[in-house]
Amino acid sequence: MKLVFATGNPNKVMEVNDLLGDLFDIQSLKDIGCQVDIPETQATIEGNAIQKAQYIVDHYAMNCFSEDTGLEVKALNNEPGIYSARYAGAAKNAEDNMNLLLKNLSDQTDRSAQFRTVVALYLNGNMHTFEGICKGKIIEQKKGDHGFGYDPIFVPEGYEQTFAELDKTTKNEISHRGKAVRKLIAFLKENS
Ligand code: ITT
């Protein structure tokens, strides 16, 4: 089955491709000639995921999926949340985002946080969503060089290492994205 993955983030593509393997024929935005930075203007992670998939439906009329992810930090009222990519500004710079988060958390003792992913799948006329959550905490200094985004400052529950220190197989086993994508795969296997 042919499915477009509506993301401009190559790190997401790598992680999701590792999970999907050869099960489906995944097309990138580039493959379908879409060079737009798809708008994300909704107030929730779920709303943004649906908006990205709906964009492909409206402009290309193809089955597709997208995902939106936010880092929700308890002591910061669940921020950066929907602003995770552009927390420190429109440049979407991961180092700047982490530095700002560490600064905003510097006087907080509760450093608990979670990543939340919502995958939105548009399949044959219907939209479906799948959620994955990974709980953990924000540490005080960056560690590791795997992964992307906030991985160097996030330690998942039950582990001592950050996502950026863990190998990609372990991250996919326990991560927000891994959990949401495994629900997507189960649904697709039953419905295609
Ligand atoms: P698309 O919207 O094109 O898919 P994006 O990078 O803009 O790509 P999001 O809107 O979902 O993606 O932004 C989420 C941001 O949160 C992302 O840019 C990273 O900075 C961060 N993020 C997402 N998943 C992450 C992960 O697994 N580990 C660390 N940081 C992550």
Residues whose N, C-alpha, C, O or C-beta is under 5 A from the ligand:
A	BS01	ITT	A6 T7 G8 N9 E67 D68 T69 S84 A85 F148 G149 Y150 D151
